Amino acid sequence: MKKRTKMKKLLSIIVLIIHLAMLTWSIYWLYMYNFGGVLFCFMVPNWVLIMNSILNIAGIYLSIRLYKEKIDIKLFLILTVLIWFIVILT
């Protein structure tokens, strides 16, 4: 494989792992808020957690598309940074 192709595949795997971690966090807190039976002092609204989950699923899809080389790396980086910006600020 070419060096550039290896770099794309490594980047897509790293971003995929980050999106999976953020998706796990969102689903965990959504479960704890609704079914955990714990009283929290501060709770993130459910719509924010659901929106974060949907955006992370989109990020996972983009990572898979980059791994299969069906998307350009420039578009991938722009969309990934946009998704992370929205997820972190909400």
Jmol script that loads the backbone (N, CA, C; Angstrom):
load data "model"
ATOM      1  N   MET A   1       0.833  -1.186   0.000  1.00  0.00           N
ATOM      2  CA  MET A   1       0.000   0.000   0.000  1.00  0.00           C
ATOM      3  C   MET A   1       0.876   1.246   0.000  1.00  0.00           C
ATOM      4  N   LYS A   2       0.306   2.296  -0.496  1.00  0.00           N
ATOM      5  CA  LYS A   2       1.017   3.558  -0.495  1.00  0.00           C
ATOM      6  C   LYS A   2       0.971   4.164   0.886  1.00  0.00           C
ATOM      7  N   LYS A   3       1.899   5.068   1.137  1.00  0.00           N
ATOM      8  CA  LYS A   3       1.978   5.724   2.437  1.00  0.00           C
ATOM      9  C   LYS A   3       0.724   6.553   2.713  1.00  0.00           C
ATOM     10  N   ARG A   4       0.222   7.210   1.690  1.00  0.00           N
ATOM     11  CA  ARG A   4      -0.969   8.051   1.855  1.00  0.00           C
ATOM     12  C   ARG A   4      -2.202   7.214   2.191  1.00  0.00           C
ATOM     13  N   THR A   5      -2.316   6.052   1.583  1.00  0.00           N
ATOM     14  CA  THR A   5      -3.441   5.163   1.859  1.00  0.00           C
ATOM     15  C   THR A   5      -3.372   4.634   3.278  1.00  0.00           C
ATOM     16  N   LYS A   6      -2.185   4.292   3.739  1.00  0.00           N
ATOM     17  CA  LYS A   6      -2.027   3.831   5.114  1.00  0.00           C
ATOM     18  C   LYS A   6      -2.387   4.926   6.099  1.00  0.00           C
ATOM     19  N   MET A   7      -2.016   6.167   5.781  1.00  0.00           N
ATOM     20  CA  MET A   7      -2.327   7.286   6.657  1.00  0.00           C
ATOM     21  C   MET A   7      -3.844   7.490   6.751  1.00  0.00           C
ATOM     22  N   LYS A   8      -4.535   7.391   5.616  1.00  0.00           N
ATOM     23  CA  LYS A   8      -5.987   7.540   5.607  1.00  0.00           C
ATOM     24  C   LYS A   8      -6.654   6.456   6.444  1.00  0.00           C
ATOM     25  N   LYS A   9      -6.196   5.228   6.304  1.00  0.00           N
ATOM     26  CA  LYS A   9      -6.787   4.123   7.047  1.00  0.00           C
ATOM     27  C   LYS A   9      -6.532   4.267   8.547  1.00  0.00           C
ATOM     28  N   LEU A  10      -5.333   4.678   8.933  1.00  0.00           N
ATOM     29  CA  LEU A  10      -5.017   4.884  10.337  1.00  0.00           C
ATOM     30  C   LEU A  10      -5.844   6.022  10.924  1.00  0.00           C
ATOM     31  N   LEU A  11      -5.973   7.119  10.182  1.00  0.00           N
ATOM     32  CA  LEU A  11      -6.784   8.251  10.631  1.00  0.00           C
ATOM     33  C   LEU A  11      -8.240   7.848  10.791  1.00  0.00           C
ATOM     34  N   SER A  12      -8.757   7.080   9.854  1.00  0.00           N
ATOM     35  CA  SER A  12     -10.161   6.661   9.948  1.00  0.00           C
ATOM     36  C   SER A  12     -10.388   5.750  11.143  1.00  0.00           C
ATOM     37  N   ILE A  13      -9.441   4.890  11.468  1.00  0.00           N
ATOM     38  CA  ILE A  13      -9.582   4.006  12.629  1.00  0.00           C
ATOM     39  C   ILE A  13      -9.529   4.811  13.922  1.00  0.00           C
ATOM     40  N   ILE A  14      -8.629   5.777  14.007  1.00  0.00           N
ATOM     41  CA  ILE A  14      -8.529   6.615  15.206  1.00  0.00           C
ATOM     42  C   ILE A  14      -9.804   7.413  15.414  1.00  0.00           C
ATOM     43  N   VAL A  15     -10.304   8.033  14.364  1.00  0.00           N
ATOM     44  CA  VAL A  15     -11.535   8.823  14.464  1.00  0.00           C
ATOM     45  C   VAL A  15     -12.721   7.917  14.777  1.00  0.00           C
ATOM     46  N   LEU A  16     -12.738   6.717  14.226  1.00  0.00           N
ATOM     47  CA  LEU A  16     -13.804   5.756  14.517  1.00  0.00           C
ATOM     48  C   LEU A  16     -13.821   5.406  16.004  1.00  0.00           C
ATOM     49  N   ILE A  17     -12.664   5.186  16.592  1.00  0.00           N
ATOM     50  CA  ILE A  17     -12.581   4.868  18.021  1.00  0.00           C
ATOM     51  C   ILE A  17     -13.065   6.040  18.867  1.00  0.00           C
ATOM     52  N   ILE A  18     -12.713   7.264  18.487  1.00  0.00           N
ATOM     53  CA  ILE A  18     -13.165   8.441  19.223  1.00  0.00           C
ATOM     54  C   ILE A  18     -14.677   8.579  19.137  1.00  0.00           C
ATOM     55  N   HIS A  19     -15.242   8.381  17.959  1.00  0.00           N
ATOM     56  CA  HIS A  19     -16.696   8.470  17.803  1.00  0.00           C
ATOM     57  C   HIS A  19     -17.406   7.366  18.581  1.00  0.00           C
ATOM     58  N   LEU A  20     -16.843   6.176  18.601  1.00  0.00           N
ATOM     59  CA  LEU A  20     -17.443   5.097  19.378  1.00  0.00           C
ATOM     60  C   LEU A  20     -17.420   5.413  20.870  1.00  0.00           C
ATOM     61  N   ALA A  21     -16.335   6.024  21.345  1.00  0.00           N
ATOM     62  CA  ALA A  21     -16.253   6.407  22.753  1.00  0.00           C
ATOM     63  C   ALA A  21     -17.291   7.478  23.087  1.00  0.00           C
ATOM     64  N   MET A  22     -17.443   8.474  22.223  1.00  0.00           N
ATOM     65  CA  MET A  22     -18.435   9.524  22.474  1.00  0.00           C
ATOM     66  C   MET A  22     -19.856   8.971  22.380  1.00  0.00           C
ATOM     67  N   LEU A  23     -20.100   8.030  21.470  1.00  0.00           N
ATOM     68  CA  LEU A  23     -21.414   7.409  21.365  1.00  0.00           C
ATOM     69  C   LEU A  23     -21.721   6.590  22.617  1.00  0.00           C
ATOM     70  N   THR A  24     -20.734   5.862  23.105  1.00  0.00           N
ATOM     71  CA  THR A  24     -20.912   5.092  24.329  1.00  0.00           C
ATOM     72  C   THR A  24     -21.235   6.005  25.499  1.00  0.00           C
ATOM     73  N   TRP A  25     -20.548   7.142  25.597  1.00  0.00           N
ATOM     74  CA  TRP A  25     -20.802   8.110  26.667  1.00  0.00           C
ATOM     75  C   TRP A  25     -22.238   8.625  26.592  1.00  0.00           C
ATOM     76  N   SER A  26     -22.694   9.000  25.420  1.00  0.00           N
ATOM     77  CA  SER A  26     -24.044   9.533  25.265  1.00  0.00           C
ATOM     78  C   SER A  26     -25.102   8.495  25.614  1.00  0.00           C
ATOM     79  N   ILE A  27     -24.930   7.277  25.148  1.00  0.00           N
ATOM     80  CA  ILE A  27     -25.912   6.232  25.425  1.00  0.00           C
ATOM     81  C   ILE A  27     -25.896   5.848  26.899  1.00  0.00           C
ATOM     82  N   TYR A  28     -24.714   5.822  27.504  1.00  0.00           N
ATOM     83  CA  TYR A  28     -24.615   5.506  28.931  1.00  0.00           C
ATOM     84  C   TYR A  28     -25.379   6.532  29.769  1.00  0.00           C
ATOM     85  N   TRP A  29     -25.172   7.817  29.505  1.00  0.00           N
ATOM     86  CA  TRP A  29     -25.859   8.841  30.294  1.00  0.00           C
ATOM     87  C   TRP A  29     -27.349   8.875  29.993  1.00  0.00           C
ATOM     88  N   LEU A  30     -27.727   8.605  28.776  1.00  0.00           N
ATOM     89  CA  LEU A  30     -29.153   8.524  28.444  1.00  0.00           C
ATOM     90  C   LEU A  30     -29.812   7.392  29.230  1.00  0.00           C
ATOM     91  N   TYR A  31     -29.143   6.266  29.329  1.00  0.00           N
ATOM     92  CA  TYR A  31     -29.665   5.139  30.108  1.00  0.00           C
ATOM     93  C   TYR A  31     -29.714   5.483  31.601  1.00  0.00           C
ATOM     94  N   MET A  32     -28.638   6.071  32.116  1.00  0.00           N
ATOM     95  CA  MET A  32     -28.590   6.394  33.551  1.00  0.00           C
ATOM     96  C   MET A  32     -29.660   7.411  33.941  1.00  0.00           C
ATOM     97  N   TYR A  33     -29.909   8.388  33.098  1.00  0.00           N
ATOM     98  CA  TYR A  33     -30.919   9.398  33.408  1.00  0.00           C
ATOM     99  C   TYR A  33     -32.324   8.803  33.431  1.00  0.00           C
ATOM    100  N   ASN A  34     -32.618   7.862  32.557  1.00  0.00           N
ATOM    101  CA  ASN A  34     -33.973   7.347  32.422  1.00  0.00           C
ATOM    102  C   ASN A  34     -34.238   6.072  33.221  1.00  0.00           C
ATOM    103  N   PHE A  35     -33.240   5.222  33.368  1.00  0.00           N
ATOM    104  CA  PHE A  35     -33.466   3.932  34.012  1.00  0.00           C
ATOM    105  C   PHE A  35     -32.519   3.646  35.169  1.00  0.00           C
ATOM    106  N   GLY A  36     -31.632   4.568  35.506  1.00  0.00           N
ATOM    107  CA  GLY A  36     -30.612   4.316  36.521  1.00  0.00           C
ATOM    108  C   GLY A  36     -31.122   4.390  37.948  1.00  0.00           C
ATOM    109  N   GLY A  37     -32.174   5.137  38.194  1.00  0.00           N
ATOM    110  CA  GLY A  37     -32.695   5.260  39.540  1.00  0.00           C
ATOM    111  C   GLY A  37     -31.820   6.107  40.449  1.00  0.00           C
ATOM    112  N   VAL A  38     -31.011   6.970  39.874  1.00  0.00           N
ATOM    113  CA  VAL A  38     -30.113   7.822  40.640  1.00  0.00           C
ATOM    114  C   VAL A  38     -30.595   9.266  40.506  1.00  0.00           C
ATOM    115  N   LEU A  39     -30.529  10.009  41.605  1.00  0.00           N
ATOM    116  CA  LEU A  39     -30.916  11.410  41.581  1.00  0.00           C
ATOM    117  C   LEU A  39     -29.683  12.256  41.268  1.00  0.00           C
ATOM    118  N   PHE A  40     -29.714  12.997  40.169  1.00  0.00           N
ATOM    119  CA  PHE A  40     -28.585  13.808  39.738  1.00  0.00           C
ATOM    120  C   PHE A  40     -28.840  15.278  40.081  1.00  0.00           C
ATOM    121  N   CYS A  41     -27.776  16.000  40.404  1.00  0.00           N
ATOM    122  CA  CYS A  41     -27.901  17.441  40.648  1.00  0.00           C
ATOM    123  C   CYS A  41     -28.017  18.206  39.335  1.00  0.00           C
ATOM    124  N   PHE A  42     -27.307  17.748  38.326  1.00  0.00           N
ATOM    125  CA  PHE A  42     -27.330  18.395  37.014  1.00  0.00           C
ATOM    126  C   PHE A  42     -27.507  17.320  35.957  1.00  0.00           C
ATOM    127  N   MET A  43     -28.441  17.545  35.058  1.00  0.00           N
ATOM    128  CA  MET A  43     -28.692  16.577  33.989  1.00  0.00           C
ATOM    129  C   MET A  43     -28.673  17.273  32.635  1.00  0.00           C
ATOM    130  N   VAL A  44     -28.050  16.632  31.692  1.00  0.00           N
ATOM    131  CA  VAL A  44     -28.068  17.104  30.312  1.00  0.00           C
ATOM    132  C   VAL A  44     -29.424  16.698  29.733  1.00  0.00           C
ATOM    133  N   PRO A  45     -30.076  17.584  28.984  1.00  0.00           N
ATOM    134  CA  PRO A  45     -31.376  17.200  28.410  1.00  0.00           C
ATOM    135  C   PRO A  45     -31.265  15.993  27.485  1.00  0.00           C
ATOM    136  N   ASN A  46     -32.336  15.208  27.441  1.00  0.00           N
ATOM    137  CA  ASN A  46     -32.344  14.003  26.607  1.00  0.00           C
ATOM    138  C   ASN A  46     -32.162  14.320  25.134  1.00  0.00           C
ATOM    139  N   TRP A  47     -32.721  15.431  24.661  1.00  0.00           N
ATOM    140  CA  TRP A  47     -32.592  15.755  23.238  1.00  0.00           C
ATOM    141  C   TRP A  47     -31.147  16.036  22.873  1.00  0.00           C
ATOM    142  N   VAL A  48     -30.359  16.556  23.807  1.00  0.00           N
ATOM    143  CA  VAL A  48     -28.937  16.805  23.536  1.00  0.00           C
ATOM    144  C   VAL A  48     -28.193  15.476  23.422  1.00  0.00           C
ATOM    145  N   LEU A  49     -28.493  14.544  24.320  1.00  0.00           N
ATOM    146  CA  LEU A  49     -27.839  13.233  24.261  1.00  0.00           C
ATOM    147  C   LEU A  49     -28.232  12.469  22.996  1.00  0.00           C
ATOM    148  N   ILE A  50     -29.489  12.582  22.595  1.00  0.00           N
ATOM    149  CA  ILE A  50     -29.930  11.911  21.365  1.00  0.00           C
ATOM    150  C   ILE A  50     -29.280  12.549  20.144  1.00  0.00           C
ATOM    151  N   MET A  51     -29.181  13.886  20.143  1.00  0.00           N
ATOM    152  CA  MET A  51     -28.528  14.577  19.028  1.00  0.00           C
ATOM    153  C   MET A  51     -27.046  14.194  18.956  1.00  0.00           C
ATOM    154  N   ASN A  52     -26.380  14.118  20.105  1.00  0.00           N
ATOM    155  CA  ASN A  52     -24.976  13.704  20.123  1.00  0.00           C
ATOM    156  C   ASN A  52     -24.824  12.278  19.603  1.00  0.00           C
ATOM    157  N   SER A  53     -25.756  11.407  19.963  1.00  0.00           N
ATOM    158  CA  SER A  53     -25.694  10.023  19.483  1.00  0.00           C
ATOM    159  C   SER A  53     -25.845   9.961  17.966  1.00  0.00           C
ATOM    160  N   ILE A  54     -26.783  10.718  17.438  1.00  0.00           N
ATOM    161  CA  ILE A  54     -26.998  10.735  15.984  1.00  0.00           C
ATOM    162  C   ILE A  54     -25.775  11.291  15.259  1.00  0.00           C
ATOM    163  N   LEU A  55     -25.189  12.365  15.791  1.00  0.00           N
ATOM    164  CA  LEU A  55     -24.002  12.939  15.163  1.00  0.00           C
ATOM    165  C   LEU A  55     -22.818  11.980  15.234  1.00  0.00           C
ATOM    166  N   ASN A  56     -22.684  11.247  16.329  1.00  0.00           N
ATOM    167  CA  ASN A  56     -21.590  10.285  16.437  1.00  0.00           C
ATOM    168  C   ASN A  56     -21.795   9.099  15.495  1.00  0.00           C
ATOM    169  N   ILE A  57     -23.029   8.703  15.284  1.00  0.00           N
ATOM    170  CA  ILE A  57     -23.295   7.651  14.298  1.00  0.00           C
ATOM    171  C   ILE A  57     -22.918   8.145  12.902  1.00  0.00           C
ATOM    172  N   ALA A  58     -23.201   9.415  12.609  1.00  0.00           N
ATOM    173  CA  ALA A  58     -22.791   9.992  11.324  1.00  0.00           C
ATOM    174  C   ALA A  58     -21.267  10.025  11.212  1.00  0.00           C
ATOM    175  N   GLY A  59     -20.582  10.322  12.305  1.00  0.00           N
ATOM    176  CA  GLY A  59     -19.121  10.306  12.306  1.00  0.00           C
ATOM    177  C   GLY A  59     -18.559   8.917  12.086  1.00  0.00           C
ATOM    178  N   ILE A  60     -19.202   7.912  12.649  1.00  0.00           N
ATOM    179  CA  ILE A  60     -18.781   6.526  12.426  1.00  0.00           C
ATOM    180  C   ILE A  60     -18.962   6.162  10.951  1.00  0.00           C
ATOM    181  N   TYR A  61     -20.073   6.591  10.370  1.00  0.00           N
ATOM    182  CA  TYR A  61     -20.328   6.338   8.951  1.00  0.00           C
ATOM    183  C   TYR A  61     -19.256   7.011   8.081  1.00  0.00           C
ATOM    184  N   LEU A  62     -18.902   8.247   8.428  1.00  0.00           N
ATOM    185  CA  LEU A  62     -17.859   8.942   7.664  1.00  0.00           C
ATOM    186  C   LEU A  62     -16.514   8.232   7.786  1.00  0.00           C
ATOM    187  N   SER A  63     -16.196   7.727   8.970  1.00  0.00           N
ATOM    188  CA  SER A  63     -14.936   7.008   9.165  1.00  0.00           C
ATOM    189  C   SER A  63     -14.882   5.742   8.318  1.00  0.00           C
ATOM    190  N   ILE A  64     -15.995   5.047   8.263  1.00  0.00           N
ATOM    191  CA  ILE A  64     -16.048   3.837   7.442  1.00  0.00           C
ATOM    192  C   ILE A  64     -15.903   4.188   5.967  1.00  0.00           C
ATOM    193  N   ARG A  65     -16.546   5.295   5.546  1.00  0.00           N
ATOM    194  CA  ARG A  65     -16.415   5.733   4.146  1.00  0.00           C
ATOM    195  C   ARG A  65     -14.968   6.091   3.801  1.00  0.00           C
ATOM    196  N   LEU A  66     -14.260   6.735   4.748  1.00  0.00           N
ATOM    197  CA  LEU A  66     -12.861   7.067   4.490  1.00  0.00           C
ATOM    198  C   LEU A  66     -12.011   5.803   4.437  1.00  0.00           C
ATOM    199  N   TYR A  67     -12.293   4.855   5.314  1.00  0.00           N
ATOM    200  CA  TYR A  67     -11.535   3.610   5.325  1.00  0.00           C
ATOM    201  C   TYR A  67     -11.676   2.867   3.998  1.00  0.00           C
ATOM    202  N   LYS A  68     -12.873   2.897   3.436  1.00  0.00           N
ATOM    203  CA  LYS A  68     -13.118   2.242   2.145  1.00  0.00           C
ATOM    204  C   LYS A  68     -12.735   3.131   0.965  1.00  0.00           C
ATOM    205  N   GLU A  69     -12.213   4.319   1.267  1.00  0.00           N
ATOM    206  CA  GLU A  69     -11.758   5.289   0.268  1.00  0.00           C
ATOM    207  C   GLU A  69     -12.880   5.725  -0.670  1.00  0.00           C
ATOM    208  N   LYS A  70     -14.044   5.979  -0.127  1.00  0.00           N
ATOM    209  CA  LYS A  70     -15.172   6.473  -0.920  1.00  0.00           C
ATOM    210  C   LYS A  70     -15.435   7.951  -0.663  1.00  0.00           C
ATOM    211  N   ILE A  71     -14.603   8.577   0.163  1.00  0.00           N
ATOM    212  CA  ILE A  71     -14.746   9.992   0.464  1.00  0.00           C
ATOM    213  C   ILE A  71     -13.342  10.600   0.496  1.00  0.00           C
ATOM    214  N   ASP A  72     -13.242  11.848   0.116  1.00  0.00           N
ATOM    215  CA  ASP A  72     -11.960  12.534   0.109  1.00  0.00           C
ATOM    216  C   ASP A  72     -11.578  12.940   1.528  1.00  0.00           C
ATOM    217  N   ILE A  73     -10.300  12.991   1.804  1.00  0.00           N
ATOM    218  CA  ILE A  73      -9.840  13.282   3.162  1.00  0.00           C
ATOM    219  C   ILE A  73     -10.150  14.720   3.576  1.00  0.00           C
ATOM    220  N   LYS A  74     -10.159  15.643   2.636  1.00  0.00           N
ATOM    221  CA  LYS A  74     -10.481  17.035   2.973  1.00  0.00           C
ATOM    222  C   LYS A  74     -11.920  17.163   3.463  1.00  0.00           C
ATOM    223  N   LEU A  75     -12.845  16.559   2.740  1.00  0.00           N
ATOM    224  CA  LEU A  75     -14.244  16.586   3.145  1.00  0.00           C
ATOM    225  C   LEU A  75     -14.425  15.854   4.470  1.00  0.00           C
ATOM    226  N   PHE A  76     -13.728  14.738   4.638  1.00  0.00           N
ATOM    227  CA  PHE A  76     -13.801  13.987   5.885  1.00  0.00           C
ATOM    228  C   PHE A  76     -13.353  14.832   7.069  1.00  0.00           C
ATOM    229  N   LEU A  77     -12.234  15.514   6.943  1.00  0.00           N
ATOM    230  CA  LEU A  77     -11.727  16.333   8.044  1.00  0.00           C
ATOM    231  C   LEU A  77     -12.650  17.500   8.355  1.00  0.00           C
ATOM    232  N   ILE A  78     -13.192  18.135   7.333  1.00  0.00           N
ATOM    233  CA  ILE A  78     -14.117  19.253   7.554  1.00  0.00           C
ATOM    234  C   ILE A  78     -15.357  18.776   8.298  1.00  0.00           C
ATOM    235  N   LEU A  79     -15.956  17.682   7.840  1.00  0.00           N
ATOM    236  CA  LEU A  79     -17.164  17.175   8.487  1.00  0.00           C
ATOM    237  C   LEU A  79     -16.887  16.647   9.893  1.00  0.00           C
ATOM    238  N   THR A  80     -15.743  16.015  10.096  1.00  0.00           N
ATOM    239  CA  THR A  80     -15.402  15.504  11.424  1.00  0.00           C
ATOM    240  C   THR A  80     -15.198  16.635  12.416  1.00  0.00           C
ATOM    241  N   VAL A  81     -14.486  17.662  12.020  1.00  0.00           N
ATOM    242  CA  VAL A  81     -14.284  18.812  12.914  1.00  0.00           C
ATOM    243  C   VAL A  81     -15.615  19.494  13.209  1.00  0.00           C
ATOM    244  N   LEU A  82     -16.475  19.601  12.221  1.00  0.00           N
ATOM    245  CA  LEU A  82     -17.797  20.187  12.431  1.00  0.00           C
ATOM    246  C   LEU A  82     -18.620  19.356  13.419  1.00  0.00           C
ATOM    247  N   ILE A  83     -18.604  18.050  13.272  1.00  0.00           N
ATOM    248  CA  ILE A  83     -19.334  17.167  14.191  1.00  0.00           C
ATOM    249  C   ILE A  83     -18.775  17.291  15.601  1.00  0.00           C
ATOM    250  N   TRP A  84     -17.453  17.264  15.737  1.00  0.00           N
ATOM    251  CA  TRP A  84     -16.855  17.388  17.074  1.00  0.00           C
ATOM    252  C   TRP A  84     -17.172  18.744  17.693  1.00  0.00           C
ATOM    253  N   PHE A  85     -17.164  19.775  16.892  1.00  0.00           N
ATOM    254  CA  PHE A  85     -17.483  21.123  17.391  1.00  0.00           C
ATOM    255  C   PHE A  85     -18.902  21.170  17.941  1.00  0.00           C
ATOM    256  N   ILE A  86     -19.850  20.603  17.215  1.00  0.00           N
ATOM    257  CA  ILE A  86     -21.246  20.604  17.654  1.00  0.00           C
ATOM    258  C   ILE A  86     -21.421  19.731  18.891  1.00  0.00           C
ATOM    259  N   VAL A  87     -20.824  18.556  18.904  1.00  0.00           N
ATOM    260  CA  VAL A  87     -20.990  17.621  20.025  1.00  0.00           C
ATOM    261  C   VAL A  87     -20.368  18.184  21.307  1.00  0.00           C
ATOM    262  N   ILE A  88     -19.211  18.767  21.200  1.00  0.00           N
ATOM    263  CA  ILE A  88     -18.529  19.266  22.397  1.00  0.00           C
ATOM    264  C   ILE A  88     -19.198  20.512  22.949  1.00  0.00           C
ATOM    265  N   LEU A  89     -19.749  21.360  22.097  1.00  0.00           N
ATOM    266  CA  LEU A  89     -20.369  22.586  22.580  1.00  0.00           C
ATOM    267  C   LEU A  89     -21.780  22.391  23.133  1.00  0.00           C
ATOM    268  N   THR A  90     -22.419  21.249  22.841  1.00  0.00           N
ATOM    269  CA  THR A  90     -23.772  21.045  23.370  1.00  0.00           C
ATOM    270  C   THR A  90     -23.750  20.284  24.663  1.00  0.00           C
TER     271      THR A  90
END
end "model"
wireframe off; spacefill off
backbone 0.3
color backbone group
